[in-house]
């Protein structure tokens, strides 16, 4: 059955088999927006690897191994592929193939539609993964409580924990190259 009337989705078991890595995570930041192709990548905080943690190259792990960059959002060949900052999903991904290098070398790429985190969806994905011999669940490395969880930052700012006080966080403007599209900006020069 399709995810919607116009976009047929492969069976869950086939999606899981075609993905080298299945993980749950929360989108923390949207990166590398292509204004022509309408595709983008996201920095994702990994909560749990359901399959394939050993496939993820060390170079792909960010912030002590708790985060990865996933690309392929906006791909017209994938049915449900749009996310916003703060969305928590089940991701079916593969390491970026060499033809996407160097731009996406250390990224994981979406392999099929995202799944919302519901008890039923988690059970169905776990059942598909458990059905394979030699595959075991791997929890993401333990981390301190996320002080940024639920904190919304506007105009391109991102939440960052305080270096002095790990229990506090604030919205910080990242110094990035300006994108080629018009959008509100975040300023930190008090003007």
ABEGO torsion letter per residue (X at the ends): XBABAABBBBBAAAAAAABABBBBBBBABBBGBBAAAGBBBBBBBBABBABGAAABBAAABBGGGABBBBBGBGBAABABABBBBGBBBBBBBBBBBAAAOAAAAABBBBABBBBBBBAAAAAAAAAAAAABBGBBBBBBBBBBBBAABGBBBBGGBBBBBBAABAABBBBBBBBBBBBABBBBBBBAAGX
